[in-house]
Amino acid sequence: MPSSRFGFCQLSIVPLRHSPAHNSEMVSQLLFGEIFRISEFTDTWVKIVNEADNYIGWIHKKQFLPISRKTFDGIKNSSNRRMVSVMQGAIKSESNGFVYPIPFGSILPSLQKGKFSVEGRKFIYTGKMDKPPLKVKVQKLIQDAIHFLGSPYQWGGKSEYGIDCSGFTQLVFSVNGISLPRDAYQQAEYGTTLEFLEQSKPGDLAFFDNKEGKIIHVGILINSSTIIHASGWVRIDKLDLEGIWNEDEKKYSHHLRLLKRIL
């Protein structure tokens, strides 16, 4: 059994896998600064529960920093937490001198003048950062979403280098102070349902289903007729009562199921 049942993601991006193997499906990712609980282990892998959204998966034991329960609780309850609010910041590890990029949405715990430490390891951050706001500014949320335009779609991804539809909405809302679950069907259970598209406002979420009625896609409304979402890449498309109209393919790409107001 590992000496600690808690961990800290000290790398830019760590794949969270369905099974304890490098060739297993990536179901999500951990970003720098995320913390988690360890529930199971093998010789080289640990099964974790991400504290941010209770998502479960396996990560390699070389790709995280074990932390104590005290450190875990301190990071979880920190009132001085900041989040990276540019597409790419940079972290320097004072223990080895390495400098590496960290993506939008990474967490900087207990930051003091650009510095913080975790279990005695000291880090220095350079780049723009924000404290999660107490009140969401819709204009900023939309601007943050637009910054991802052109980012490639990647199943399980949560960064500009590869992101899926629900990872996109989760990440944009997280930096703006609102926690959402990881998957689209889970996010659809939050907020207030809107009866008509004409009632929608910027920042509302639109959900889409397949032929079996399962919610499989989500995007953020820019206005009542335009949506930004991750499909092939993060893109802006037209939206109406039928769903998302893909102008490139001259057809509907997703069938509209419901609208939700989160803000």
BAGUDREN-76886 format. One record per residue (C-alpha): residue number from 1; x, y, z. Coordinates in pm, whole numbers, plus 32768, in hexadecimal, padded with zeros to 4 digits. Each point is the difference from the previous one (the first is absolute). Layout:
<pts>
@nr->NUM | px->X | py->Y | pz->Z
...
</pts>
This chain:
<pts>
@nr->1 | px->8000 | py->8000 | pz->8000
@nr->2 | px->8089 | py->815C | pz->7FAD
@nr->3 | px->806D | py->80D0 | pz->812C
@nr->4 | px->7EFC | py->8108 | pz->7FAB
@nr->5 | px->7E94 | py->7FE4 | pz->7F97
@nr->6 | px->8005 | py->815A | pz->7F64
@nr->7 | px->80AE | py->809D | pz->7ED5
@nr->8 | px->8051 | py->8148 | pz->7F50
@nr->9 | px->8027 | py->8020 | pz->7E86
@nr->10 | px->8157 | py->80A0 | pz->7FD3
@nr->11 | px->8013 | py->7FD8 | pz->7E85
@nr->12 | px->7F60 | py->80D3 | pz->7EEE
@nr->13 | px->7EFF | py->7EFA | pz->7F99
@nr->14 | px->7FDA | py->7E99 | pz->8075
@nr->15 | px->7F21 | py->7F04 | pz->7F4B
@nr->16 | px->7EF1 | py->7F5D | pz->80D3
@nr->17 | px->7FC6 | py->7EA4 | pz->7F74
@nr->18 | px->7EE6 | py->7F05 | pz->8011
@nr->19 | px->80E7 | py->7EE2 | pz->8062
@nr->20 | px->8163 | py->7FEB | pz->808E
@nr->21 | px->80B9 | py->7FF8 | pz->7EB1
@nr->22 | px->809A | py->8104 | pz->7F17
@nr->23 | px->7F31 | py->7F7D | pz->7EDB
@nr->24 | px->7EB9 | py->8017 | pz->80C2
@nr->25 | px->7EFA | py->8101 | pz->7F99
@nr->26 | px->803F | py->815E | pz->8087
@nr->27 | px->7EBB | py->8063 | pz->80AE
@nr->28 | px->8074 | py->8155 | pz->807D
@nr->29 | px->8136 | py->80C2 | pz->8068
@nr->30 | px->8093 | py->809C | pz->8137
@nr->31 | px->808A | py->815E | pz->7FE0
@nr->32 | px->811A | py->8090 | pz->80D0
@nr->33 | px->7F91 | py->8042 | pz->8166
@nr->34 | px->7ED7 | py->7F14 | pz->800B
@nr->35 | px->7FED | py->7F23 | pz->8134
@nr->36 | px->7F6C | py->7EA7 | pz->8029
@nr->37 | px->7FC7 | py->7ED6 | pz->80E4
@nr->38 | px->809D | py->7EAD | pz->7FC0
@nr->39 | px->7F0B | py->7EDE | pz->8019
@nr->40 | px->80C2 | py->7EDA | pz->7F68
@nr->41 | px->815D | py->7FB3 | pz->7F82
@nr->42 | px->80DC | py->7F10 | pz->7F42
@nr->43 | px->817B | py->7FF5 | pz->7FEF
@nr->44 | px->8007 | py->811D | pz->7F03
@nr->45 | px->7EA2 | py->8099 | pz->7FF7
@nr->46 | px->7F0F | py->80A4 | pz->80F6
@nr->47 | px->7E88 | py->8020 | pz->7FE2
@nr->48 | px->7F96 | py->815D | pz->8063
@nr->49 | px->7ECC | py->80D3 | pz->8042
@nr->50 | px->8031 | py->8165 | pz->7F86
@nr->51 | px->7F9A | py->80F2 | pz->8113
@nr->52 | px->7F7B | py->8102 | pz->7F09
@nr->53 | px->7EF4 | py->7F27 | pz->7F5F
@nr->54 | px->8014 | py->7EA4 | pz->80A2
@nr->55 | px->806F | py->7F6E | pz->7EB3
@nr->56 | px->80A6 | py->7EAC | pz->8022
@nr->57 | px->8121 | py->7F71 | pz->7F3B
@nr->58 | px->8163 | py->7F7C | pz->8005
@nr->59 | px->8146 | py->80C6 | pz->7FEF
@nr->60 | px->8167 | py->7F89 | pz->7FFE
@nr->61 | px->80AF | py->8014 | pz->8151
@nr->62 | px->8122 | py->80C9 | pz->7F6A
@nr->63 | px->7F19 | py->8118 | pz->7F95
@nr->64 | px->7F93 | py->8099 | pz->8149
@nr->65 | px->8080 | py->807B | pz->814D
@nr->66 | px->7F83 | py->7F41 | pz->8135
@nr->67 | px->7F7F | py->80EF | pz->810A
@nr->68 | px->7F85 | py->7FE3 | pz->8164
@nr->69 | px->7E97 | py->8023 | pz->8071
@nr->70 | px->8060 | py->814D | pz->809F
@nr->71 | px->808D | py->8084 | pz->7EB7
@nr->72 | px->7ED2 | py->7F7C | pz->7F41
@nr->73 | px->7F0E | py->80B1 | pz->80EB
@nr->74 | px->80D2 | py->813D | pz->7FF7
@nr->75 | px->7FF4 | py->8011 | pz->7E84
@nr->76 | px->7E8F | py->7FA2 | pz->7FF7
@nr->77 | px->7F9C | py->810F | pz->80F8
@nr->78 | px->80F7 | py->810E | pz->7F96
@nr->79 | px->7F69 | py->815C | pz->7FDF
@nr->80 | px->8131 | py->8079 | pz->7F40
@nr->81 | px->7FDE | py->7F15 | pz->7ED6
@nr->82 | px->803C | py->808A | pz->7EA5
@nr->83 | px->7FC2 | py->7F6B | pz->7EA7
@nr->84 | px->80C6 | py->802B | pz->7EC2
@nr->85 | px->7F2D | py->80E4 | pz->7F21
@nr->86 | px->80D5 | py->8002 | pz->7EC4
@nr->87 | px->8026 | py->7EE5 | pz->7F08
@nr->88 | px->815A | py->7FBA | pz->8089
@nr->89 | px->80BD | py->8069 | pz->8138
@nr->90 | px->814C | py->7F7B | pz->807B
@nr->91 | px->8070 | py->7F52 | pz->813D
@nr->92 | px->8163 | py->7FE7 | pz->807F
@nr->93 | px->8050 | py->7EED | pz->80F6
@nr->94 | px->810E | py->807F | pz->80ED
@nr->95 | px->805B | py->7E9C | pz->8063
@nr->96 | px->808A | py->7FA8 | pz->7EA8
@nr->97 | px->7FFB | py->8148 | pz->7F3F
@nr->98 | px->7F11 | py->7F7C | pz->7EF8
@nr->99 | px->7F1C | py->80FD | pz->7F55
@nr->100 | px->7ECD | py->7F78 | pz->7F50
@nr->101 | px->7EB2 | py->8085 | pz->7F7C
@nr->102 | px->7EB9 | py->7FD2 | pz->80B6
@nr->103 | px->7EB0 | py->8033 | pz->7F53
@nr->104 | px->7ECE | py->80D9 | pz->8036
@nr->105 | px->7F41 | py->7F8B | pz->8132
@nr->106 | px->812E | py->7F7F | pz->80BF
@nr->107 | px->7FEB | py->803E | pz->8177
@nr->108 | px->80FD | py->80C8 | pz->80C9
@nr->109 | px->7FC7 | py->7FB7 | pz->8173
@nr->110 | px->8051 | py->80F7 | pz->8117
@nr->111 | px->80BC | py->80E6 | pz->7F14
@nr->112 | px->80D9 | py->8110 | pz->809D
@nr->113 | px->80B2 | py->80F1 | pz->7F15
@nr->114 | px->8005 | py->7F01 | pz->7EEB
@nr->115 | px->808B | py->7EEA | pz->80DD
@nr->116 | px->7F6F | py->7ED6 | pz->80B8
@nr->117 | px->8076 | py->7EB6 | pz->808D
@nr->118 | px->7F6B | py->7EA3 | pz->801A
@nr->119 | px->809B | py->7F04 | pz->80F1
@nr->120 | px->8140 | py->80CC | pz->8008
@nr->121 | px->801B | py->801C | pz->7E84
@nr->122 | px->800E | py->816B | pz->7F95
@nr->123 | px->7F65 | py->8083 | pz->7EC0
@nr->124 | px->800A | py->8154 | pz->7F52
@nr->125 | px->7EEC | py->8066 | pz->7F0E
@nr->126 | px->801C | py->80FD | pz->7EE6
@nr->127 | px->7ED0 | py->8066 | pz->7F36
@nr->128 | px->7EA4 | py->808C | pz->802F
@nr->129 | px->7F23 | py->7F71 | pz->8110
@nr->130 | px->7EB1 | py->804C | pz->809D
@nr->131 | px->7F4B | py->7FAE | pz->8140
@nr->132 | px->7EBB | py->7F47 | pz->7FB4
@nr->133 | px->7EF7 | py->8114 | pz->8010
@nr->134 | px->7EE2 | py->8004 | pz->80F7
@nr->135 | px->7F1C | py->807E | pz->7EEA
@nr->136 | px->801E | py->7F90 | pz->7E98
@nr->137 | px->802E | py->8106 | pz->7EF2
@nr->138 | px->7F5D | py->7F70 | pz->7ECA
@nr->139 | px->80D3 | py->80CE | pz->7F12
@nr->140 | px->8141 | py->7F74 | pz->8095
@nr->141 | px->7F79 | py->7E9D | pz->7FF5
@nr->142 | px->7FB5 | py->8025 | pz->7E8B
@nr->143 | px->8156 | py->809C | pz->7FC2
@nr->144 | px->80A8 | py->7EDC | pz->80B2
@nr->145 | px->7F3C | py->7F0D | pz->7F27
@nr->146 | px->8061 | py->80B8 | pz->7EC0
@nr->147 | px->8171 | py->7FE6 | pz->805E
@nr->148 | px->7FE2 | py->7E8A | pz->7FB9
@nr->149 | px->7F95 | py->802F | pz->7E95
@nr->150 | px->80BE | py->7F0E | pz->7F24
@nr->151 | px->806C | py->7F1A | pz->811B
@nr->152 | px->7FEB | py->7E98 | pz->7F82
@nr->153 | px->7EFC | py->7F0F | pz->8082
@nr->154 | px->808D | py->7EEC | pz->80DA
@nr->155 | px->7F2F | py->7F03 | pz->80C0
@nr->156 | px->8046 | py->803A | pz->8172
@nr->157 | px->80C9 | py->813D | pz->7FBE
@nr->158 | px->7FF9 | py->8138 | pz->80DA
@nr->159 | px->80F6 | py->80F4 | pz->7F60
@nr->160 | px->8037 | py->80D0 | pz->7EC7
@nr->161 | px->80DC | py->7EE5 | pz->7F7D
@nr->162 | px->7ED3 | py->7F18 | pz->7FF7
@nr->163 | px->7EAA | py->801D | pz->80A0
@nr->164 | px->7EAC | py->7F58 | pz->7FF2
@nr->165 | px->7EAC | py->80A7 | pz->8010
@nr->166 | px->7FBC | py->7FD5 | pz->8173
@nr->167 | px->816B | py->803D | pz->8061
@nr->168 | px->7FE0 | py->814B | pz->7F48
@nr->169 | px->7EC7 | py->8070 | pz->80B9
@nr->170 | px->8080 | py->7F7F | pz->814E
@nr->171 | px->814C | py->80B7 | pz->7FDE
@nr->172 | px->7F6F | py->814E | pz->7F8D
@nr->173 | px->7EFF | py->8001 | pz->8118
@nr->174 | px->8102 | py->7F92 | pz->8103
@nr->175 | px->80E6 | py->8128 | pz->7FBF
@nr->176 | px->7ECE | py->80DE | pz->8022
@nr->177 | px->7FA8 | py->7F77 | pz->8157
@nr->178 | px->7EFF | py->7EF3 | pz->7FB0
@nr->179 | px->803F | py->7E8B | pz->8030
@nr->180 | px->7F61 | py->7F10 | pz->7F09
@nr->181 | px->8014 | py->7E85 | pz->7FEB
@nr->182 | px->80E5 | py->7F66 | pz->7EF9
@nr->183 | px->7F11 | py->7F63 | pz->7F03
@nr->184 | px->7EF1 | py->80A2 | pz->7F2C
@nr->185 | px->7EE4 | py->7F26 | pz->8084
@nr->186 | px->8067 | py->805C | pz->8165
@nr->187 | px->800F | py->8173 | pz->7FB0
@nr->188 | px->7EA1 | py->7FE8 | pz->7F6E
@nr->189 | px->7F7B | py->7FB9 | pz->815C
@nr->190 | px->806F | py->8158 | pz->807E
@nr->191 | px->7F5B | py->8152 | pz->7FDE
@nr->192 | px->7EA6 | py->8070 | pz->7F93
@nr->193 | px->7F5E | py->7F71 | pz->7EC7
@nr->194 | px->7F94 | py->80FE | pz->7EFA
@nr->195 | px->7EC1 | py->7FBA | pz->7F3E
@nr->196 | px->8053 | py->80CD | pz->7ECB
@nr->197 | px->813C | py->8058 | pz->7F43
@nr->198 | px->7F8B | py->816B | pz->7FFB
@nr->199 | px->8024 | py->8004 | pz->817C
@nr->200 | px->8172 | py->7FAE | pz->7FF0
@nr->201 | px->8116 | py->80F0 | pz->8058
@nr->202 | px->8179 | py->8004 | pz->7FCC
@nr->203 | px->80A3 | py->7EFF | pz->80E4
@nr->204 | px->7EDD | py->7F0B | pz->7FFF
@nr->205 | px->8050 | py->7E95 | pz->7FAD
@nr->206 | px->7F63 | py->7F3C | pz->7EE5
@nr->207 | px->7FF7 | py->7E84 | pz->800A
@nr->208 | px->7FDA | py->7F0E | pz->7EDF
@nr->209 | px->7F9C | py->7E92 | pz->7FEA
@nr->210 | px->802A | py->7ED6 | pz->7F18
@nr->211 | px->7EF2 | py->7F28 | pz->7F62
@nr->212 | px->7FDC | py->7F3B | pz->8143
@nr->213 | px->7FB9 | py->8140 | pz->80C2
@nr->214 | px->814C | py->7FFF | pz->80BC
@nr->215 | px->80A5 | py->8151 | pz->803B
@nr->216 | px->814B | py->7FF7 | pz->7F49
@nr->217 | px->8061 | py->816B | pz->7FC3
@nr->218 | px->7FFF | py->8159 | pz->80A3
@nr->219 | px->8060 | py->8161 | pz->7F9F
@nr->220 | px->7FF2 | py->8168 | pz->807E
@nr->221 | px->7F0D | py->80F7 | pz->7F67
@nr->222 | px->8099 | py->8146 | pz->7F87
@nr->223 | px->7E9F | py->8078 | pz->7FB6
@nr->224 | px->7EB1 | py->7F5B | pz->7FB0
@nr->225 | px->8070 | py->7F9E | pz->7EA2
@nr->226 | px->8176 | py->7FBF | pz->8028
@nr->227 | px->80BF | py->7EF8 | pz->80C3
@nr->228 | px->816E | py->7FBA | pz->804B
@nr->229 | px->8055 | py->7E92 | pz->8032
@nr->230 | px->8109 | py->7EF5 | pz->7FCA
@nr->231 | px->7FB1 | py->7F2C | pz->7ECE
@nr->232 | px->8130 | py->7FAA | pz->7F30
@nr->233 | px->808E | py->813C | pz->8095
@nr->234 | px->7F78 | py->811B | pz->80D5
@nr->235 | px->7F25 | py->80BE | pz->7F0E
@nr->236 | px->7EDC | py->80F0 | pz->7FE9
@nr->237 | px->7EC6 | py->7F8A | pz->7F4B
@nr->238 | px->7E99 | py->8067 | pz->7FCC
@nr->239 | px->7EF4 | py->7F73 | pz->80E8
@nr->240 | px->7E89 | py->7FDF | pz->7FCF
@nr->241 | px->7EE5 | py->7F23 | pz->807D
@nr->242 | px->8081 | py->7ED8 | pz->7F36
@nr->243 | px->815F | py->8015 | pz->8088
@nr->244 | px->815B | py->806A | pz->7F8A
@nr->245 | px->8020 | py->805D | pz->7E92
@nr->246 | px->8157 | py->7FAE | pz->7F70
@nr->247 | px->8034 | py->80F7 | pz->7EE7
@nr->248 | px->8133 | py->7F46 | pz->7F7F
@nr->249 | px->7F3C | py->7EBE | pz->7FCD
@nr->250 | px->7EB2 | py->80A8 | pz->7FB5
@nr->251 | px->7F46 | py->7F2A | pz->80FA
@nr->252 | px->7F9F | py->7FE2 | pz->816F
@nr->253 | px->8115 | py->7F61 | pz->80CE
@nr->254 | px->7F4B | py->7FE2 | pz->814F
@nr->255 | px->7E94 | py->7FE0 | pz->806A
@nr->256 | px->7F91 | py->80F8 | pz->810E
@nr->257 | px->7F76 | py->7F58 | pz->8139
@nr->258 | px->7FED | py->810D | pz->810C
@nr->259 | px->807E | py->8150 | pz->8076
@nr->260 | px->807D | py->804B | pz->815E
@nr->261 | px->804C | py->8144 | pz->80BA
@nr->262 | px->8121 | py->7FCF | pz->80F0
@nr->263 | px->805B | py->816A | pz->8049
</pts>
